Amino acid sequence: MSPTTYTCQCGATIEYKQDLRKEQGEVYPTWKCRECLSEVPSIRAEQIKHQHPS
Protein backbone atom coordinates (compact mmCIF):
# COMPACT_ATOMS: atom_id res chain seq x y z
CA MET A 1 0.00 0.00 0.00
CA SER A 2 1.40 3.40 -0.94
CA PRO A 3 1.78 6.12 1.69
CA THR A 4 -1.04 8.62 2.10
CA THR A 5 -0.24 12.28 1.72
CA TYR A 6 -2.34 15.41 1.93
CA THR A 7 -1.48 18.79 0.47
CA CYS A 8 -2.70 21.58 2.69
CA GLN A 9 -4.10 24.84 1.33
CA CYS A 10 -0.87 26.54 2.46
CA GLY A 11 1.12 24.21 0.20
CA ALA A 12 2.60 22.02 2.94
CA THR A 13 2.70 18.29 2.26
CA ILE A 14 1.40 16.32 5.23
CA GLU A 15 2.82 12.81 5.24
CA TYR A 16 3.56 11.85 8.85
CA LYS A 17 2.04 12.34 12.30
CA GLN A 18 4.74 14.93 13.03
CA ASP A 19 3.18 17.13 10.32
CA LEU A 20 -0.15 17.19 12.18
CA ARG A 21 -1.32 19.02 15.28
CA LYS A 22 -4.01 17.41 17.43
CA GLU A 23 -6.64 19.60 19.08
CA GLN A 24 -9.14 18.02 21.41
CA GLY A 25 -12.75 18.42 20.29
CA GLU A 26 -15.91 17.72 22.27
CA VAL A 27 -16.18 14.12 21.06
CA TYR A 28 -13.40 13.54 18.53
CA PRO A 29 -10.05 15.27 18.12
CA THR A 30 -9.49 17.73 15.28
CA TRP A 31 -6.31 17.33 13.25
CA LYS A 32 -4.68 20.45 11.84
CA CYS A 33 -1.72 21.33 9.65
CA ARG A 34 1.27 22.13 11.84
CA GLU A 35 2.30 24.97 9.48
CA CYS A 36 -0.88 27.04 9.14
CA LEU A 37 -3.34 25.34 11.54
CA SER A 38 -5.87 24.64 8.77
CA GLU A 39 -8.08 21.66 9.48
CA VAL A 40 -7.09 18.39 7.79
CA PRO A 41 -9.96 16.05 6.81
CA SER A 42 -10.33 13.44 9.56
CA ILE A 43 -10.17 10.47 7.15
CA ARG A 44 -6.80 11.65 5.78
CA ALA A 45 -5.48 12.50 9.25
CA GLU A 46 -6.37 9.04 10.58
CA GLN A 47 -4.50 7.40 7.69
CA ILE A 48 -1.48 9.70 8.01
CA LYS A 49 -1.11 9.44 11.79
CA HIS A 50 -0.32 5.71 11.46
CA GLN A 51 2.54 6.25 9.00
CA HIS A 52 6.13 6.28 10.21
CA PRO A 53 9.04 7.98 8.51
CA SER A 54 11.52 5.44 7.19
C-alpha positions in Angstrom: 0.0 0.0 0.0 1.4 3.4 -0.9 1.8 6.1 1.7 -1.0 8.6 2.1 -0.2 12.3 1.7 -2.3 15.4 1.9 -1.5 18.8 0.5 -2.7 21.6 2.7 -4.1 24.8 1.3 -0.9 26.5 2.5 1.1 24.2 0.2 2.6 22.0 2.9 2.7 18.3 2.3 1.4 16.3 5.2 2.8 12.8 5.2 3.6 11.9 8.9 2.0 12.3 12.3 4.7 14.9 13.0 3.2 17.1 10.3 -0.2 17.2 12.2 -1.3 19.0 15.3 -4.0 17.4 17.4 -6.6 19.6 19.1 -9.1 18.0 21.4 -12.7 18.4 20.3 -15.9 17.7 22.3 -16.2 14.1 21.1 -13.4 13.5 18.5 -10.1 15.3 18.1 -9.5 17.7 15.3 -6.3 17.3 13.2 -4.7 20.5 11.8 -1.7 21.3 9.6 1.3 22.1 11.8 2.3 25.0 9.5 -0.9 27.0 9.1 -3.3 25.3 11.5 -5.9 24.6 8.8 -8.1 21.7 9.5 -7.1 18.4 7.8 -10.0 16.0 6.8 -10.3 13.4 9.6 -10.2 10.5 7.1 -6.8 11.7 5.8 -5.5 12.5 9.3 -6.4 9.0 10.6 -4.5 7.4 7.7 -1.5 9.7 8.0 -1.1 9.4 11.8 -0.3 5.7 11.5 2.5 6.2 9.0 6.1 6.3 10.2 9.0 8.0 8.5 11.5 5.4 7.2 
